[in-house]
Amino acid sequence: MTVTNIVNTREIILGALMAITEEEQYCHIVLRDVLAKYQYLEKRDRAFISRTVEGTMENMIQIDYILEQFSTVKVQNMKPAIRNILRMSIYQMQYMDGVPHAAVVNEAVKLTQKKGFYTLKGFVNGVLRAAERGIGEVRFPDAERTPRKYLSVRYSMPEWILQKWLAQFDFATVEKICRGLWQESRTCIRCNLSRAPKETIIEKLREQNITVKEVPYLPYALEISDYNYLQAINAFKEGLFQVQDVSSMLVAEVAAPKWGDYCIDVCAAPGGKSLHLSDKLNGSGYVEARDLTDYKVSLMQENLERTGRINMTAIRQDATVFDGASVEKADILLADLPCSGLGVIGRKPDIKYKMTEAKQQELVKLQRKILDTVWSYVKVGGTLIYSTCTIGADENQYNVKWFLENYPFRLESIDPYLCDALKSRTTKAGYLQLLPGVHGTDGFFIARFKRVK
């Protein structure tokens, strides 16, 4: 008997979904831990676990809508384990052509029984048999009559988020954003050019049969696929690249550090932007990467050691607590602040279910508190970069307006630091809102301020 026969992949999937939906753990952390624990499984089984967990979370609103066409019990009234067994089964039926529907039903019934729900295996069987017959006939909300409901069910996006986006963008743009977040996320990497030329890094990746593609906007950014496990990639272990989306790389581009600059990143973990600044300084200057907890500092330290940076340090410092020793110390200050994360839903699908309008407003208060605490760390004539990985005016444009009204800064054009494809009216004014499905990146906001007195 093989290891795969002993380990029930669907039971692993159920355990992961329970941790995410019932214990409110983060999807990417649960999956990372699961894949680390079961790294001895065949690549095919690990891929099945990843795709089913991520896909079920990504499409949960649509899955629940489908389930309620075939169940007399509302999804929210089901026992949590039954709800998740049905969800993962509907995902396989709707999105995984290679899995026979009959096998999905049989495995779900067996798993229901294995988890001790003997009296409910008939219910699970009945719902899934009905879905097997009718899933292709399910009618979704109409885009013209109920546009917000259509987008919500089609792309599994909570309606309160859509309401905010539809107030800022037209329907076609919002659908592009939703589609961009819904499509499978890619792995982008930033080549550490101070360690090796891009061509050498590409060669090392291809030696391990990893597919490498160029991506738009930045010459040192690549997309990789067909790898099993990040920590097994030799070029990663040697510190030749950092996993980072192009949108995040643009922060250091817009910051544009000069030789010898002192940089402070006040909310830096896991350290990608700080490492990028350090790389661009080419051994000169200094980067102080700060964050709130020992755990976050240890993450940064790990990346520091792997990439061999000598002009950077990781320290524990609460960005909401004023640090007198830092006043007018920074040529560049990065304020990549805690945010709702709605721009990275494609990578962390559970964000859209955990975030609420009330939580978002609390984050706006936190963002303003941090900016109020750290602005004076910037030298007169120095640069403050404000960035978030979210979409929407509340945390972005409105914060820029508030900051300009209250502190001695002005916006500076970021056109000199961008390729022509990204230049627009707003970049000339000093800020950029990147949109999934429109720019082919995560949703990201970057503004560049200069301290004037």
Sequence and secondary structure as in RCSB ss.txt:
>XXXX:A:sequence
MTVTNIVNTREIILGALMAITEEEQYCHIVLRDVLAKYQYLEKRDRAFISRTVEGTMENMIQIDYILEQFSTVKV
QNMKPAIRNILRMSIYQMQYMDGVPHAAVVNEAVKLTQKKGFYTLKGFVNGVLRAAERGIGEVRFPDAERTPRKY
LSVRYSMPEWILQKWLAQFDFATVEKICRGLWQESRTCIRCNLSRAPKETIIEKLREQNITVKEVPYLPYALEIS
DYNYLQAINAFKEGLFQVQDVSSMLVAEVAAPKWGDYCIDVCAAPGGKSLHLSDKLNGSGYVEARDLTDYKVSLM
QENLERTGRINMTAIRQDATVFDGASVEKADILLADLPCSGLGVIGRKPDIKYKMTEAKQQELVKLQRKILDTVW
SYVKVGGTLIYSTCTIGADENQYNVKWFLENYPFRLESIDPYLCDALKSRTTKAGYLQLLPGVHGTDGFFIARFK
RVK
>XXXX:A:secstr
  HHHHS HHHHHHHHHHHHHTS   HHHHHHHHHHHTTTS HHHHHHHHHHHHHHHHTHHHHHHHHHHH SS G
GGS HHHHHHHHHHHHHHHH TTS HHHHHHHHHHHHHHTT GGGHHHHHHHHHHHHHHGGG     TTTSHHHH
HHHHHT  HHHHHHHHHHS HHHHHHHHHHHHS   EEEEE TTTS HHHHHHHHHHTT EEEE SS TTEEEEE
S S GGG HHHHTT EEE  HHHHHHHHHH   TT EEEETT TT HHHHHHHHHHTT SEEEEEESSHHHHHHH
HHHHHHHT SSEEEEE  TTS  GGGTT EEEEEEE     GGGTTT TTHHHH  HHHHHHHHHHHHHHHHHHG
GGEEEEEEEEEEES  STTTTHHHHHHHHHHSSEEE   GGGS GGG  HHHHHTEEEE TTTTSS  EEEEEEE
E  
